[in-house]
């Protein structure tokens, strides 16, 4: 028992020497192509297994997941009443195998969203070794910000898409029986979630462009009116309902997020100017910059 601490210390020293030797042999941490392919295969296999387990769990509760997806349709006012009550107000599955494939499709999307922390980690574990510390920091910031923003837009879309359904199904002329299929409804459902989620990502795109040095606050200030106009234009395109309240809700929240992004851009430009001051700062139009004042004078020009 007395030799245990010494044995542990010796093993640790041997391990550290082995790691240092490996670093000396491969200081940049490079891997052969086949090692990269094996690593990619292992990561994809782990993600696929997790996704498969998530699909099995979602299939066990398929009735509940289908009710969640169908809730906006059943909440929409169709023909003067809420849907899912009589023929014409229900979703239709026309093929023999459609109910089966419908459950598989819905289970896949629920599993994809529910297991995203795990398969995103597998993707990150494959990419991260090739990134510098600064790049990893911005990647963490982007991921931790993008996911809540997209989720916020998707949740808003889920609670307002019944207005769009009410409008679209109300366009049918009189004496027309509309039988919306599950396939077309799922297309509308996912389109609304993705569309609203992308609109909510706009502030993050603005901040990342500023961090990359592409978009400054001065340029943003000049383009503010055009950006606000484009936000409401995109909100009107994404939202199929002519109801102004839904468009104002989506556009208004997006504008607030863009204004928050502007504040971040403003302070980031101030910080950048303080750390790296420009030699032209504070000069009038007819005043020489420090670079021009200290530039060597050409001998031929001085003689003239």
N, C-alpha and C positions, 0 to 999 in steps of 0.2 A: 504493500500500500504506500510505502514511503517513496517509491520510485515513480508513482503516477504523475505528479506535477512535472518532474523532469522529463518524463516520456512525452507528455503533452507539449511541453515547450520545445523539445527536440523535433517533434512532428511539425509544429508550426513553423520552425526555422527552415526545415526542409521544404515545406510547402511554399514559403516565401521565396526561397532560392529558386525553386522550380518556376514560379511565376515570373521572377526577374529574368531568368534565362530565356523563357518564352518571349518576353517583351523585347529582349535584346535581339532575338532571332527574327521577330516580326513586330517592330515598334509601331507600325500603323494599324495593327490588328487586321491585316488583310487575310482573306480566305480564298482558297482555290475556287474555281467555278463550280466544281462538283460539290464542294462543301456548301456553297451558297444554295445550290439546288436541293441538297438534302435538308438544309435548314428550312428552306421555303416549303418543301414537301411536308416536313414535320409540323410546321405552323399551320398549314392549310388542313392537314389531317386533324389536328386538335380542334381547330375552329369548326370543321365539318361535324365532328363527333358531338361537340357542344350544341351545334345547331340542330342536329338530329334529335338529341335528347329534348331540346326545347320544343321541337315539333311534336314529339310524342306526348309531352305534357300538355301542349295546346290541344292536341286531338282528344285527349281524355276529357278536357273541358270545352269541347268544340261547340256545344250548345250555348254556353255562356259567351264564348268569343263571337259567335255569329250574332247573338243578340246585341253585343256591344257595337258591332259593325252596322247592323241594321237599325240601330236606335235613331240616327238622324233621319232616315227615310220614314220610319214609323212616327216620328215627331212632326214631320212636314204636314201641312194642311193641304190635302188633295181632294178636290171636288167638294169643298166645304167641310171636310172632316179629316181627322188624322189618319195616316196610312195604316196598312197591315190589318185591316178589318174585313174588307170585302174584296171580291175579284175586281181587278183594275187598280186597287190601291195596295197590292202586294207585289213583292218581287217574284220573278218567274224563273224557274229552272226547267228548260225545255227538253234537255237530253236525258237519257237513262243514266249516264255516268256523271252528269253535271253535279248532283248533290255530293257525290264522293270527291270529285276534283275540287269542288268549292270548299269543302272542309280542309283538304290538303293545302289549297292556296291560302286560305285565311290562317291556318296553323303556321305556314311558312312565314308569313309576315309578322305574326305575333312572336314567333321564335326569333326572327331576325332582330326585332326591336328589343325583346326581352333579354337576349343573350349578347347584345352589342358590347357591353363592357368587357366580356371575355374575348370575343373575336377581334375587337379593336385592340385589346392588349396584345394578342398574338401578332397582329399587323405591326404594332408599335415595337414589339420585341425583335421583329425582323429588321425594321428600318433603323432603330435607335443606334445600334453600334456604329453605323456609318455617319452619324451626325456629330457635329461639334457641340460643346456645352451650350453655347449661345443659341444654336439652332434648336437644341432640345428644349430650351426655356421657352422660345417662341412657339414651338410645337405644342408644348403643354398648355400655354396660354390660349392658343387657337382652339384646341380641343375642348378645354374646360369652359370656353365661352360659346363655341359654336353649338354644342349639344343643348344647353338650356335655351338658347335663342330659337333654335329650330323646334324644340319641343314646345316652347311657348306659342309659336305660330301654328303648330299642328293642333294644339289644344283649342286655340281660338277657332280654327277652321272647323273642328269637330262640333262646336256648339253653335255655329252660325250657318252650317251648310244646309240645314233644313229650309232656310229662306231661299237659297238658290234652287233647291228641289221644288219648292212651292211655285216658284216663278217658271222654271223650265217645263214642268209637267202641266202647268196651267196654260201653256201656249198651244196645247192641242185644240183643234177646232171642235165644235159641238158634234155630238153623235159619233165621237171617236173614242175607241177603247184603247188606252195606252197600257201596254204590258211591259214594263221595264224589266230587263233580265238582270240577273245577279252579275253577269260579266260587265255590262255597261255601268251598273251602279258601282262596282268595285273600281272601275276606271275613274269615275267621277270622284269617288271617295279618296283614292290615293292621290289623284290630281290636286284636289283641294288641300290635302295635308301637305303635300310637297310644295305647292305654290305658296301657301301662307308661310311655310317654314323658310323658303328661299327669301321672301320679302323681309323676314325678320333677321336674315343674315347680312343685310346691306350695311348696317352700322359696323359690323366686324370687318367687312371688306374695306370700308373707309379707313378704319384704324390700322389695318395691316398695310394698306397702301401708304399711309403716312409713315409707319415704322420703316418701310422699305425705301423711304425717301422719294416716292413718286408723287404723292399728294401732300401739299403744304396747306396750312390753314389759310394763307392768303388766297390760294387758288380755290380752296373750298368755299371761302366767303364769296368769291365771284360767281361760283356755280350754285349757290344755295337755292336760288329761286328755281333754276332748272331742275335740281335734284328733287325738290318738293313736288314740282309738277310731275316728274317721272314717277315718283312714289305713288301719287294718287292715280296716275295713269295705269301703272302696274296693278294697283289695288283694284281698279275697275275691271281690268282684264281677268285677273285671277278670280274675282268674285263674279259669278254669272248673274247674280240677282241685281235688278235695277234699284233695289232698295238703297237709298242714299245712306241710311244709318250704318249698314254693314260696311260699305266702302269707307265711310268716315271713321268707323271704328278701327278698321285695319290700317288705313292711311294715317290716322291720327297717332296710333301707337307707334307705327313705323317712323313717323316724323319725330316723335319724342325720343325714340332710340337714336335717330340720326343726330339730333341736337346734343344728346349725351356724348355721341362719338365726336362731335365738333369740339366739345369741351376738352375731351382727352387729346384730340389733335392739337388744340391750342396750347395746352400745357406741355405737351411733348415737344412742340416747336420751340417754346420758351426754354425748356431744359436743354435742347440741342444747341440753341443759340448761346446759352450761357457756357456750355462745355466747349463749344467750338465757335467762337465769335467770328463773324465775317470781317475781313479787312475793309469792306466797303460800308460797314455800318456807321451811321452818323455823319456821312459825307454829303455835301451838297453836290449838285450836278456839275458845277464848274470847279470843284476841288479835286486835286490829285489824290489818288489812293496811296497808301504807304508803299505798295509794290511799285507804282509808277514813280514815286518820289525818290526811291532808293535804287532805281534801275540804272545801270551804267550808261553813260553818255557816249555815243558813237564819236570817234575821233574825227572822222571826215565831216560829220555834221557840225561839230563844234568849230572847225576851221571856217566853215561857211557862215 
